[in-house]
Amino acid sequence: MEHLAEIVKAYDIRGVVPEQLNPEVAEALGRAAAVELQGAAVIVARDMRPSGVDLAEAFMRGVRAQGVDTIDIGLASTDLLYYASGRLGHPGAMWTASHNPAAYNGLKLCRAGAEPVSLDTGLAQIRDRALHGDFPAEDAPGGHRTADLIGEYAEHVRGFIDVGAVRPLKVAVDAANGMAGLVVPPVFDDLPVELVPLYFELDGTFPNHPANPIEAENLVDLQKTVLDHGCDLGLAFDGDADRMFCVDEQGRPVPPSLVTALIARTLLDRNPGSTILYNLITSRVVPETVEAAGGHAIRTRVGHSFIKALMKDTGAVFAGEHSGHYYFRDNFRADSGLIAAVILLEALSDAGGTLSELLAPYDRYVQSGEINTQVTDQAAATERVAQAFANEGEADWADGLTVTGDGWWLNLRPSNTEPLLRLNVEADDTVTMESVRDRVLGLVRV
């Protein structure tokens, strides 16, 4: 238990197996979660990491020890676990370390209805209860059953589009040996799509490349496949398949902000005047697109807990993040890379041309991408930037430091889990973007 405090992050739990995370810790977390999540049962799933088998079993033992039932849905993507939580009305536990290396595993938790659990909404209490062994005595253990929801889930995902409107497309998909290899085939089965699969074999050792599509080097195989096979587009998923990235027919990576803008426009056509959320690192093209389509755009902090809570408060139909997370009101306000993917296929079919042509109207700004810098004093480095740009734009501190100038903006925010500062810059042109970017990095990296 000695490492439990350090592996509990802002939104989930991640640690090295078995040094930080092992069956003893998992069982304690199961007991604590059973108490704090307050459900008659807990739905449990895991990704393809070999350690997930023992960790999930130990976790379920802990849940049942507190008199709460367990429902084991086995191998699953994180968005399948969220679907199960919403569909069955029970809290959920997903054993995954997402894009982290093979030595890691972790745990994502939600309340019934896929409501998020973060440090501020129960994760801290679960951590402390597990650390101190504070478990109420129960007269009888909980029961156990298994459930197979993949077929239902696939129908649910396809329900976001008019399947008959999808034209024949050739689509490359890089599962990175992660859970997309399990969930993509049943979703695509009833679509007129020729699937070109890459690394669909479930393998938590990640023998081909890391399951982190936000890093450009992990898209190289997908880009080559799209060009070699003449695909209409390529899709890439992370290890637990809740994030989706894509490349166009020319093999060029598509910024998630452009996907967010396109999905927002598509959903506003179906839900006129609706609210769309976007995090503060997303391109200006998103709110501009939403407002032009008659919708209401609301800027949010980064992080799924903030976004899901605001979706509930505002009734927002959709939200997008720069990191490839896409949230849907009609998916229990949870994120799903596959729902975003099928909406993208439908939009491409409706447009009739290529993906690059479809996205061209949204591709009007230059972005730096997220640049991470290790620093010893996050606050001091951020203050240097704030002072240097004090007279050059409007500053706000909603999530780190954001400065909005004439034809550009920057955001500098601390990592929740590491001694890093994350920089994002967007501008009307490359010269301005590079100038702002380099000035900030010069101030941070002193």
N, C-alpha and C positions, 0 to 999 in steps of 0.2 A: 504493500500500500504506500510505501514511502515516496513513490513517484507520482501518485495520483494527482496531487495538487498541481504539478507542473504540466501534466498532459491534458488537463481540462482547459480548452480554449474558449474563445468568446461564443462560438456557436456549436461546437462539437468537442469530441475527445479524440486525440490522436497521439499514439506513442509507438515506440519500438517494441517489438515482440521478441523474447519474453521479458526483457529487462524492465520495461515500463508497464507493459500491458500483458497480462497472463490470465489463466482461468480463475485464479483467486480474486484478482481485481474485477474481472468480468462478473463473477458471482455476486460480489458486493455491490457492484453497479446495478445488477438486476434487482437485488433486494431493495436498494434505495429508489430505483425508478418505479418499482411496483408501488411503493408508498407515496411518492411525490406526484406521479402522473395520475393517480386516482381513477383507474379504470377497472372494469371487471375482468379485462384480459389485456395482454400486450401482444401486438403482432411483431414478429421477429423475422428479419431477413438478413442475408449476408451476400457480399460479393465473392469473387473467385479466388481471393487470397487463401492459401492453404490454412493459415492460422485461424481463419474465420469459423471453421467447423467447431473446434474446441471452445473458442471464445463464445460463440452463439449458444452452444449447449450449456456452458457454465452460466451464462447470463440468464437463460431460461430456467435453470435450476434455482437461481436466486429469486426470480419473479415468483415461481411456484411456491417457494418457501414462505412467501408472504401472503399465501392464500389467494393469489391472483392467477388466472388461467394464462396459458401461452398458446398462441396460434403461429405455427411455424410455416412461413411461405417459401422457405428455402432460398435458393439462388435468385437474386432479383436485382434490378437497378434501383437506385434511390427513388426515382419518380414512381416506380411500381409500388414501393413501400408506402409512399405518400398516398397513392391511389387506394391501396388497401386500407389505410387508416381512415380515409374519407368514406370509402365504400362500406366498411364494416363498423365504423364508428368507435374504434378503439385506439388507444395510444400505439405508437410504433417505434421500433428500434432497428436501425440499419447498421450492420457491422461492415464498415468500409473505411479506408483511408483515402478515398477518392483518387487524386493524382499523385499522392505521395509514393516514394519508392517501395520496393517489395518488402523491406524489413519492417514496415509500419502496418498497423491496423488501427481501427478507430470506431467510433460510435456516434451516429446521428440520431437524435430523439425527437419525437413530436407527440403532442397530445392528440386526443381523439379529433377526427376531422382534419388531420394534417396541420394542426396549429403548431407553430414553431416553438422550440425550447432553446433558450439561450441562457447565458449567465444571469441575465436580469429576470428571466421568466421561469426559473426552476433548476437550471443546470448547476448553479452554485449550491443549492440545497441538496441536490443529488450527490454532488462531490463531497460535501461536508458530512452527510449522513453515512456515505460509504466509508469515509475516512475514520469516523468515530464508531462505526458499528452500531449505529442507533436504529435498530430494527424492532418494531413492536412484535410481540409474540402472537402467533396465529395458531388456532386450534387444528386446522386441517390444511394440507397443501392444495394448491390450485391444480386444475386439470390441464390437459394438453391435447391439441389436435393439429393436424396439418391442413393446408389449403393451397389450391392451385388457382391463381387468379390471372395467369398470363393471357389466356384467351379473352377474358373479360376486359383486361387492361388494353389489349390490342384494339378491341372494338371501341373502347372509350377514346383512345387516341385518334382513330379514324373518324370518330364522330365529330371532330372539329372541322372537318372539310366535307365537300361534296365529292365523294370518291369518283363519281361518274364524270366529273369535270377534269380529272387528272389525265393528261395526254401521255402517250408512251414516252418514257424518259429513261436514259441510261445514267445510273447514279452509282458512284464509287463511295463506299463507306469504310472508314478506318475505325475499327473497334478497339485497336491497341491492346488486344487480348483481354479487354474488359467486358463489362456487362452488356454493352451494345451488341456483342456477339450473340447474346441470348434473346434480347427483346426486339432488335430490328427485324429479323426474319418474320415473326408472326404479324408485326405491324404492316410490313410491306407485302405480305402474301396476297392480299386482295387489291393491290394497286398495280396499274399497268407499268410497272417499273422493272427494268433489267438491272438487277443488283450485281455490282462488281465488288465482292467482299475482300477486305484486307484484315488479316489477323483476327478472325472471328473465333479462334480457339480460345476458350477460357483458360488463362494462365496468369496467375497472380505474381509470377516472377518477371513478367514483362520482357520476354526474350527479344522483342523486335525494337521497341523504343518506349520511353516513358509515356504513360497515359495522360499526358498534359498538353492538349492541343493549343493552349494559349502561347506556347513556345514555338517559334517559327520552325526550328529544326525538326520538330515532331510532325510537321505537315509535309515534309519532303516526299515521303513515299506516296502519300495521297495525291500530291500535285503531279508526280510522275505518272501515276495510274490514270488520272483524269486525262492527261495528254495522250498517253499510249493507247488508251481504249476509246478515245473520242467521247468522253462522258459529257453530259449536260452540266454536271456539277459534282462536287465531292463533299461528303460530310465526315466530320471527325468528332468523336466523343471522348470524354475522360473516363477514368476507371469505373466509376459507378453510374456513368451514362446520364447524369442529370444536366451536363453542359454540352452544348453543340456549337461547333465552329464549321465554317464551310469555305470552299474555294470555288471560283467560277470556272466556266468552261475553258478558260485559258490558263487554269492552274494558279490564279492569283488569289491570295487569302482575302476574304471579305471581312471587314471590320464588323464586330457584333452590333455596333451602333446602326449600321446600314440595315442589318437584319431586323433590328428593333423598329426602325422607322417603317420598313416595309410591312411588318406584321401589324404595327399600330394602324397604318393606313387600311390594311385589309380588314381588320376587326372594326374599325370605325365605319367602314362601308356597311357592315352588318349591324352595328350598334351606334347609330348616329348620335353625336353629342356626348359620347361616353368619356370617362376619365381614363387617362393613360399615365402611368408612373414611369419615371426614368431616373437612374441615379446620377449624381452630380459629376461623374466622370464620363457620362455618355455624351456623344457629340451634340452640338447645337442643332443638327439636322433633325433630331428627334422631336423636341418641342416645336420646332418650326413646322414639321410635317403634321404633327397633331393639330396645331392651331389652324393650319391651312385647310385641314379636313373637317373643321368644325368641332373638334374634340377639345377636351380640357387637359392640359399637360401639367403635372405636378412633379417637382424635383424632390428627390429623396436622398438620404444618406446611403452609403454603400452597406450592403448586408441584408440577407434574406429576412431576418427577424423584423427589421424596420419596415421593409417593403411589404411583407405579408400583413403586418399590423395596419399599415396605412391603406392597403387594399381593402381590408375589412371596414375601416372607418369611412372610406370614400366611395366604396362600391366600384372601384376601378376594374375595368374589364381585362386589363393587361398591364404588365410591367416588364421592363428590360434592363439588363445590366451590361456593362462593358466587358464583363468576364464570361459572357456566353450563357448566363442564366436568364430564362424567360418564364414568367409567371402568368398564370391564366386564372381568371375568376372562376370559370367553369371547371377548373381542375382543383377545386378546393383551395384556390389561391396559391397552389404549390407550383414549383418550377418543373418544367419538363422539356428536355432537349428534343425529344421525339415529337412532341406536339408542335414545337416550333418548326421542326424539319418538314412535317407533312403540310403545314400551312405554307411554307416556302415552296414546296412542290406544286401546290394548287395555284399559288400566285404566278409561278413561272408558267404553268399551263395556260392560265387565263391570258397572260401577256402575249404568248405565242412566239416570242423571240428567244434570245439568249439571256442568261442570268446577268452578264455584264451590261447588256442593254437595259434590262429591267432595273438594275441598281444605279445606273449612271446618273439619274436626276438627284439621287441622294448623296452622291459622292462629290461633295463640293467644299470640303474642308480638309486640312492636313493635320494628322494627329501624330504625336510622338510614340504612342503606345506606352505601356506602363514601365517605368524605369526604376529599379530598386537600388538603393544605396544603403550600405551598412554604416550606421553612425553610433557614436557613443552617447550623444545627448540629443535626442530627437527634438525636444522643446527649444534648445538653444539654436539648433540649425534652422528650424522653422522660423524662429524669431528673426534671424538674420535675413531670411528671404522676405519676411513681412516688412521689415524696415526698408530694405532695398527697393521694394516695389510700392512703397506707401503712397507715392504721388503719381503712380502710373495707371491706377485702375481702382475699381471698387472691390474691397476685400470682405469676405465673410468667413465665419469659422464653423459652419454647419457640420463639416466633417473634415478635420484638418484645416488647412488654409486654402481658400480659393480666391484668386485675384482675377477679375474680369477687366481687360483693357480694350483698346480700340482695335477690333479685329482679331483678338486672341483671348484665351483664358488659360490659367494654370491651376492645378490642384496639387498640393503637397500634403500627404497625410501619413500618419504613423501606422505601421503594421500592428495588428492586435496581438501577434504572437511572437514576433522577432524584433531585434533592434534595427529595424529598417525604416527608411522613409520611401514612400512610393510617389513618384512624380508622373503626372499626365499633363500634356500641353496640347492645345489645339489652336490653329490659326487659319487665316484666310489663304495663306501661301506658305511655301516651304521655308523661305528665307526668314520670315517672321517667327515661324514655329521653332526653327533651329536656334535663332537668336535668343528667344525666351528660354528655351530648354537649356542651352549652354550657360546662360547667366545663372540660372537656378542651380544647376549642377556645380558650377564654380563656387557658389556660396555654401552649398551643402557639403561638398567634398574638400573642405579645408583642413 
